[in-house]
């Protein structure tokens, strides 16, 4: 299985999904999994660059155990700078920011910095290529029956492994570039995605929405594309029903990357409308992203910044804490292939508002669904959930019950069926 | 004869700590003690202490011929008090020479002059009290935060009784006029204006160590030469700058201290130049005309306007939300809230939110503790949100209670008045008693004296 995120080093829903699915698959009896992860977190910049530049990627293996069933699977790391959810421009920015930080830290001169970051523009495709080289290496060294690749950066690796081994390839589409870019598709990314889909024996999409995109926008044979919905990890500890907040006001939370895909501006517009009707509420936009500055400016020019807060990127338990403080969770995504985060909110006893343009809307009954552009409906839903206790309780209680039935074990069984169809 | 007026601004921002959304409602301490203390002590060691020492030597050496003026913001004084009391002591030594004038300004280094006149006045009062307490001087000349000035601000200051104000000799205001004269406010001509000669001031403050500058290196002789070359009728040269120029913005290694050390001697040598303080200049010079400044000017950035602090959406939002609280703050007695209210008004917070990244981006990023203006804004608004919650909790809860409070205040006032009147009545009574005694005795005397004369005249007539 080729992925690029594994907890705790995750930056979005993809890592969570990969982990959940792997855990689910591990419960199936005759299944062994090798998980390949390019790792960009916590590693030293220089060593990574050198190693990749030499085309000689060190591969380390370590054994991981899932507590639930004591079954072992192998977890292989590949040193790389690949990060999820990026297009080449973003990747360039990301690496550039990282080096800027580095420069700041070691106090080197300006020339050093420029020379360092300049090399990253063309490096992305190189990295994907490197990753696929490693993939064929791993394919040679290991015994397996099937290749499963998660999202576009690993498709070339999947293809390479298929070519090296002749085994069937299943690709898992967690998102397409149509979702990420809002329509301005990057042709390079599209090509990689298209090649992966063409080469795949079966394609798993995370929702009907994504399935349609794959069939219509990438021209894929509909019989090859199957939808398997994501699920959610059960919480480790039981939650108290009481929300924990130091603030007298009710809290409405948006939690996610602040990018075009997530529709942050609709949240601000709706917040502005709600604040005109009631004062006893605060809005929180938790996360970071390329539209953050624009959103801060927007909220400031709406003159609501005393009631609208930006937290920046939240780490592990801060996400949990944020949910504990919240009264309503909102995901106004413009285009969301699935969207696991509302499920996590529902687990934490928080009623959710989701956009019809999200995959998760296809399976949820006890969530308020609105069109992402319909800020009036959104404001209405927020106001209702905050002010009508009955509605709040209803969504809170039934929502939690609903989400408790979404198990990775079931999703894994569906994935297994897909495997069986190609073996 | 030319008069050089040296004026130095002393200010250190009180930096906010990283204050996250989760802190709101829970954590009511907003300041980054560690960086405030370390930076203050660093600047004290690099600039305040050595420069004060040097100035003290120079003042003693030239015995009355070398004079200068300071203004120290209340925020800086508060920090000296806590972190570096020796700095205050060294300023007091300078004050004791009698050749150093301390000017009035806003206590919080705030933009209150642009937002709320009441708040502006109360801050001036606060600052005045601090200057009297520390330096035993009653300021007669005012300098607003960042030399911000407009006709209206000048007129407010004139009404307070200040004789003069300092501001920028901004080109777009002066036009063809020279900053090297005394001017007056356009509304109230009793208020005189001293305008900064920004060319000569910035030669020291900004360009001194700039090796790409064609006049580098700048020596005291060269600088004195420029002053002597000014047209003979131009009387005053106002050199206004941040005090931190010496040793902090321009490091000791650039030779800034040698420059300062040599300056008075070189300038005074020909006998054509004298030093004076702002209030001294008011006694020896006459204003030449009024200056019209309908829109506020300042000494910051290329534009010499307010765009370093106000103008972009995030700055405007922070500014409006902050000063939206002014009226409520009048009802608050809580000391800590009042203190935080002062510190949150410091213009520095808005300065960090500046998004102009062209000519002055360097200057802004040199001073800011934040990674971006947006970080600064978000952090500030989080702090302000907590402050607003505290303010709400401390406010009288209902109109009813509010009214009671107001009535109580009135009662107290009247009590005070009554006592005052009682005393006055008492005094008057005493006086009148004494007076009646005196008059009655005087009348008696007069009468006794007059009776014979009358008799005389009577007899004369007869």
Contacts between the chains, C-beta under 8 A, distances in Angstrom:
chain1	res1	chain2	res2	distance
A	245	B	25	7.7
A	246	B	24	7.0
A	246	B	25	3.6
A	246	B	26	4.3
A	247	B	24	6.2
A	247	B	25	4.4
A	247	B	389	7.5
A	248	B	25	7.4
A	248	B	389	7.1
A	282	B	385	7.9
A	284	B	21	6.2
A	286	B	21	7.9
A	292	B	374	6.8
A	293	B	372	7.6
A	293	B	374	5.3
A	296	B	314	6.2
A	296	B	374	4.9
A	296	B	377	6.3
A	296	B	378	6.8
A	297	B	312	7.8
A	297	B	313	5.0
A	297	B	314	6.5
A	300	B	313	4.2
A	300	B	314	4.4
A	300	B	316	7.3
A	300	B	317	3.9
A	300	B	318	7.9
A	300	B	377	7.1
A	301	B	313	4.1
A	301	B	317	7.3
A	303	B	317	5.9
A	303	B	320	6.8
A	303	B	321	7.7
A	305	B	314	7.7
A	305	B	317	4.9
A	305	B	318	7.3
A	305	B	321	6.6
A	305	B	377	7.7
A	305	B	381	4.8
A	306	B	321	5.0
A	306	B	381	6.7
A	306	B	384	6.6
A	306	B	385	5.7
A	306	B	388	6.2
A	307	B	385	7.8
A	309	B	21	4.6
A	309	B	24	7.5
A	309	B	378	7.5
A	309	B	381	7.2
A	309	B	382	6.4
A	309	B	385	7.1
A	310	B	21	7.7
A	310	B	378	4.7
A	311	B	20	6.5
A	311	B	21	4.5
A	311	B	22	7.7
A	312	B	20	7.9
A	312	B	378	7.5
A	318	B	22	7.4
A	321	B	22	6.8
